Amino acid sequence: MKGTLLYGPGDVRCEEVPEPKILKPTDAIIRLSASCICGSDLWPFRGFNEVTEPLAMGHEYCGIVEEVGSDVKSVKPGQFVVGSFCLSDNTCPHCRFGFQSSCEQREFMQGAQAPLARVPLADGTLVATAELPPDDLIPHLLAVSDVLGTGWYAADAARVQPGSTVAVVGDGAVGLMGVLSASQLGAERIIVMSRHQTRQQLAREFGATDIVTERGEEGIARIRELTEGVGADAVLECVGTEQSMKQAVYAARPGAMIGYVGVPHGVTFDGQELFFAQRGLLGGPAPVRRFLPDLMDRVLERKIAPGKVFDLELPLDEVAEGYRAMDERRAIKVLLKTS
């Protein structure tokens, strides 16, 4: 079968790769209904993460179970499933506390930019639908696997409350999902930092009330101006750079929480500065498995349409163009047709 491999900065190829096999009795093999490119895939593509051997790319997935290992009990062949990008047993103390992304057996999904994928820890990772979903819901269910679950975690970690004012730093796919999540959680005002008209339009469709185009100190000042000098009640940091994190911290009011889900690159903190800022921080890899049943139900009941974040669709053999389009910000998020 064909699959996506990253050889080094800017070097993504769709090549023949072995079909996945059951390696452990807790594994499942799924046939993907669709796959996609994640913003976090761009870090190694841009050379920020060292690549010492070809990487099997892709960690967002949904599809039909083809085969299961002998210990798998919760899903069976023929079922449609969605899984988290963080693989977990869903039974360890951290999982039971709702942090499946810190599971004692944690692995990270890979190789999902392909027609077939192996999912370790299938019982704890996969959630099945009651019946096969209609084709038009596939992109929306795919978004739940990571990007919506991550945006939801940012809003949850920031303790977004009904009636609150929320600031979202970042207008990529995760930031836009953060807007949707904050809206679903009842935020009254959602301020999004964005300089791109198409992303601004989608942010407004998802529930944004204000757009801030300024960056850095000017961006912080603009958010404070919009909040009468107070700052936001909750802030979602969805980028992962030094500048975006500082914007998040100082756009928040004292006592506010910052939910940070952008993978940090070059981010540092001054301990005393953070001490006197009096803001809370909670983030990291999103425990998507905690939110999967609820988010899948919202999609299946057509209450939300997170798949609108996919603004470019390509066949798998054109995956390299998909990476370039996202890297050059010609696309927000690329959907890959795997069959």
Secondary structure, 3 states (H helix, E strand, C coil): CEEEEEEECCEEEEEECCCCCCCCCCCEEEEEEEEECCHHHHHHHCCCCCCCCCEECCCCCEEEEEEECCCCCCCCCCCEEEECCEECCCCCHHHHCCCHHHCCCCEECCCCCCCEEEECCHHHHEEECCCCCCHHHHHHHHHHHHHHHHHHHHHHHCCCCCCCEEEEECCCHHHHHHHHHHHHCCCCEEEEECCCHHHHHHHHHHCCCEEECCCHHHHHHHHHHHCCCCCEEEEEECCCCHHHHHHHHHHEEEEEEEEECCCCCCCCCCHHHHHHHCCEEEECCCCHHHHHHHHHHHHHCCCCCHHHHCCEEEEHHHHHHHHHHHHCCCCCCEEEECC
